[in-house]
Amino acid sequence: MTNFVIPPDAFHIELKNPENLGLYEFDDKVGHHFFCKECGIYPFHQTVRMPDHYRANLGCIDEIDTDNIDAAVFDGKDL
């Protein structure tokens, strides 16, 4: 399995409603997990192991058709 980490200089986001972006931090406050305050989706987070680097929810990237990615889908409900 390959993990894709996005360096800070390559990570650019465009928010239609920036006020809807929420932040959740666990105990140590190292990882920063962002979510939409309106719908609850997780769009991206800053990694714990590589601070200031990011991982993104591919479903939130307009240029990516997630239906054409050969990957297992985990919906969190149907285990």
C-alpha atoms as an extended CHARMM CRD file, in Angstrom:
* protein
*
        79  EXT
         1         1  MET       CA              0.0000000000        0.0000000000        0.0000000000  PROA      1               0.0000000000
         2         2  THR       CA              1.3110000000        3.4340000000       -0.9000000000  PROA      2               0.0000000000
         3         3  ASN       CA              0.7240000000        6.4340000000        1.3290000000  PROA      3               0.0000000000
         4         4  PHE       CA              0.5880000000        9.7890000000       -0.3390000000  PROA      4               0.0000000000
         5         5  VAL       CA              1.7200000000       12.7500000000        1.7190000000  PROA      5               0.0000000000
         6         6  ILE       CA              1.4600000000       16.2160000000        0.1980000000  PROA      6               0.0000000000
         7         7  PRO       CA              4.2530000000       18.6750000000        1.0440000000  PROA      7               0.0000000000
         8         8  PRO       CA              3.1620000000       22.1480000000        2.1990000000  PROA      8               0.0000000000
         9         9  ASP       CA              4.3920000000       23.9180000000       -0.9350000000  PROA      9               0.0000000000
        10        10  ALA       CA              2.2150000000       21.6450000000       -3.1200000000  PROA      10              0.0000000000
        11        11  PHE       CA             -0.9460000000       21.8320000000       -0.9950000000  PROA      11              0.0000000000
        12        12  HSD       CA             -3.3940000000       24.5210000000       -2.0730000000  PROA      12              0.0000000000
        13        13  ILE       CA             -7.0590000000       24.6020000000       -1.1580000000  PROA      13              0.0000000000
        14        14  GLU       CA             -9.9000000000       26.7310000000       -2.4250000000  PROA      14              0.0000000000
        15        15  LEU       CA            -12.8380000000       27.0730000000       -0.0740000000  PROA      15              0.0000000000
        16        16  LYS       CA            -16.2100000000       28.3890000000       -1.1780000000  PROA      16              0.0000000000
        17        17  ASN       CA            -17.1720000000       29.0600000000        2.4590000000  PROA      17              0.0000000000
        18        18  PRO       CA            -14.0340000000       29.2230000000        4.6620000000  PROA      18              0.0000000000
        19        19  GLU       CA            -16.1740000000       29.7840000000        7.7680000000  PROA      19              0.0000000000
        20        20  ASN       CA            -17.4990000000       26.2180000000        7.3570000000  PROA      20              0.0000000000
        21        21  LEU       CA            -14.0470000000       24.6650000000        7.8670000000  PROA      21              0.0000000000
        22        22  GLY       CA            -13.7060000000       23.2440000000       11.3680000000  PROA      22              0.0000000000
        23        23  LEU       CA            -10.6540000000       21.8730000000       13.1410000000  PROA      23              0.0000000000
        24        24  TYR       CA            -10.3810000000       18.8930000000       15.4680000000  PROA      24              0.0000000000
        25        25  GLU       CA             -7.1890000000       18.1710000000       17.3940000000  PROA      25              0.0000000000
        26        26  PHE       CA             -6.5240000000       15.1120000000       19.5090000000  PROA      26              0.0000000000
        27        27  ASP       CA             -4.7960000000       15.2420000000       22.9130000000  PROA      27              0.0000000000
        28        28  ASP       CA             -1.2910000000       16.1240000000       21.7400000000  PROA      28              0.0000000000
        29        29  LYS       CA             -2.5130000000       18.7950000000       19.2740000000  PROA      29              0.0000000000
        30        30  VAL       CA              0.1030000000       17.6980000000       16.7100000000  PROA      30              0.0000000000
        31        31  GLY       CA             -2.2380000000       16.4130000000       14.0060000000  PROA      31              0.0000000000
        32        32  HSD       CA             -4.8100000000       18.8590000000       12.6930000000  PROA      32              0.0000000000
        33        33  HSD       CA             -7.9630000000       17.2170000000       11.3210000000  PROA      33              0.0000000000
        34        34  PHE       CA            -10.2400000000       19.4770000000        9.3310000000  PROA      34              0.0000000000
        35        35  PHE       CA            -13.9370000000       18.9230000000        8.6770000000  PROA      35              0.0000000000
        36        36  CYS       CA            -16.8930000000       20.7040000000        7.1290000000  PROA      36              0.0000000000
        37        37  LYS       CA            -19.1150000000       22.2250000000        9.8250000000  PROA      37              0.0000000000
        38        38  GLU       CA            -22.0980000000       21.9630000000        7.4750000000  PROA      38              0.0000000000
        39        39  CYS       CA            -21.9580000000       18.3410000000        6.2850000000  PROA      39              0.0000000000
        40        40  GLY       CA            -19.2530000000       16.7610000000        8.4850000000  PROA      40              0.0000000000
        41        41  ILE       CA            -17.0440000000       15.4440000000        5.6810000000  PROA      41              0.0000000000
        42        42  TYR       CA            -13.2810000000       15.1360000000        6.3010000000  PROA      42              0.0000000000
        43        43  PRO       CA            -11.5000000000       16.9330000000        3.4280000000  PROA      43              0.0000000000
        44        44  PHE       CA             -7.8720000000       16.8680000000        4.6610000000  PROA      44              0.0000000000
        45        45  HSD       CA             -5.5390000000       16.7630000000        7.6570000000  PROA      45              0.0000000000
        46        46  GLN       CA             -2.0060000000       17.6750000000        8.6410000000  PROA      46              0.0000000000
        47        47  THR       CA             -0.0590000000       14.5370000000        9.4470000000  PROA      47              0.0000000000
        48        48  VAL       CA              1.3340000000       13.6530000000       12.8570000000  PROA      48              0.0000000000
        49        49  ARG       CA              4.4480000000       11.8950000000       11.5730000000  PROA      49              0.0000000000
        50        50  MET       CA              5.3020000000       14.6750000000        9.1250000000  PROA      50              0.0000000000
        51        51  PRO       CA              4.0230000000       17.9410000000       10.6390000000  PROA      51              0.0000000000
        52        52  ASP       CA              2.9860000000       20.5820000000        8.1050000000  PROA      52              0.0000000000
        53        53  HSD       CA              2.4590000000       17.8830000000        5.4570000000  PROA      53              0.0000000000
        54        54  TYR       CA             -1.0280000000       16.8770000000        4.3810000000  PROA      54              0.0000000000
        55        55  ARG       CA             -3.2330000000       14.0120000000        3.3530000000  PROA      55              0.0000000000
        56        56  ALA       CA             -6.4350000000       14.7140000000        1.4580000000  PROA      56              0.0000000000
        57        57  ASN       CA             -9.7680000000       13.0120000000        0.9070000000  PROA      57              0.0000000000
        58        58  LEU       CA             -9.6620000000       12.2730000000       -2.8350000000  PROA      58              0.0000000000
        59        59  GLY       CA            -13.4340000000       12.6530000000       -3.0050000000  PROA      59              0.0000000000
        60        60  CYS       CA            -12.9550000000       16.3610000000       -2.2590000000  PROA      60              0.0000000000
        61        61  ILE       CA            -10.6820000000       17.0160000000       -5.2450000000  PROA      61              0.0000000000
        62        62  ASP       CA            -12.6370000000       18.1660000000       -8.2890000000  PROA      62              0.0000000000
        63        63  GLU       CA            -10.1330000000       16.8500000000      -10.8530000000  PROA      63              0.0000000000
        64        64  ILE       CA            -10.2300000000       13.2660000000       -9.5300000000  PROA      64              0.0000000000
        65        65  ASP       CA            -12.9570000000       10.8000000000      -10.5150000000  PROA      65              0.0000000000
        66        66  THR       CA            -12.9440000000        8.4550000000       -7.5220000000  PROA      66              0.0000000000
        67        67  ASP       CA            -15.2320000000        6.0030000000       -9.3490000000  PROA      67              0.0000000000
        68        68  ASN       CA            -12.2990000000        5.1800000000      -11.6400000000  PROA      68              0.0000000000
        69        69  ILE       CA             -9.7600000000        4.4600000000       -8.8950000000  PROA      69              0.0000000000
        70        70  ASP       CA             -9.0380000000        0.7870000000       -8.2780000000  PROA      70              0.0000000000
        71        71  ALA       CA             -9.2720000000        0.8000000000       -4.4850000000  PROA      71              0.0000000000
        72        72  ALA       CA            -11.2980000000       -0.7730000000       -1.7170000000  PROA      72              0.0000000000
        73        73  VAL       CA            -13.9840000000        1.5450000000       -0.3920000000  PROA      73              0.0000000000
        74        74  PHE       CA            -14.6240000000        1.7320000000        3.3310000000  PROA      74              0.0000000000
        75        75  ASP       CA            -17.7960000000        3.5940000000        4.2100000000  PROA      75              0.0000000000
        76        76  GLY       CA            -17.4670000000        3.2630000000        7.9920000000  PROA      76              0.0000000000
        77        77  LYS       CA            -20.9620000000        1.8600000000        8.3640000000  PROA      77              0.0000000000
        78        78  ASP       CA            -21.0810000000       -1.5080000000        6.5620000000  PROA      78              0.0000000000
        79        79  LEU       CA            -18.2070000000       -3.4880000000        8.0400000000  PROA      79              0.0000000000
